[in-house]
Amino acid sequence: MNKWISDYIQAQKAALDSIPVESVAKLIELHQKALKDNKQIFVFGNGGSASNCSHYATDLGKGSSDKLSRRFKVISLNDNVSWMTALGNDYSYEEIYLRQLMNYAQPGDLVMTLSVSGSSPNLVRAVEWANKHQLETIAIVGAKKGKLATLAKHVVVINDTHYGRAEDAQMGICHMLCYAFMENPALGEV
């Protein structure tokens, strides 16, 4: 078991090392712009990625915002279970995020999705809709990349297909996006 644990840790380090610094810096710039322009940030995913989205929205909406003179307008679209199940039941599961965006989104808002596979139909449909309606789109995906890697305007690829390691690296990126503002509040003074 010790060997398995050591190997897992080594593989996790490699996944973290694969995060492209320049791409994360660009995401921080997009967050700065959303804050400056008072734009909404929408985030969503499935399974473990959905949990990461909830965590990110909490950290950005509370932790980061508490350190700044302005507040981030951020919402995790996977947090309203009754709305998601109503949309899935009455339309289709592929539309649970797209139809929420239809209610809330405005041109220039920021849409960020997290996905290890990059191919979940509900995420793909939402990003397609967002692109057609002049929203900024971000996908943080695993090494399979999937369709999201070709659709989103800004893509960060974690070079691992293992769900646990890729999701841990996703959360690392989300923490960087939040802590960039918590630890450097001047970023919010644009």
C-alpha angles and dihedrals in degrees: 000000000000090000091050090050092048091048091049091051091049091050090048090053089051091051091051091046089055092063106112107233094205092054093051090048088055090052089052088053090051089052090049090053093047089051093047093047093043091239127162120249116212121192130181144159143150131262113337089001089057089054089051089051091054091048092048093049090051094049095045096040096046113014099039095036092051089061095050137070088232129045130233116241100219133155133176107222092203093065099078102076097176092053093045093051092047091052092044092049099043099037117005140292088252089067102049094105100029092057092050089052088052088061099044115018126104129184111280095027117132122246119191125181129185120208134156094201096036090213108085106137094220091054093044092051092049093050091047090053092045092052091051090052098050099256122145108249129205128182123189105194143168126249094281085067093191126190093315090068090062096040106046118082091222121035133183115191121201107205098229134083095198106111096217096048094042091049091049089052090047089056089048089057091046090051090050090053091052100038092048085072097035093053097033105037091170086076087071094054096081 
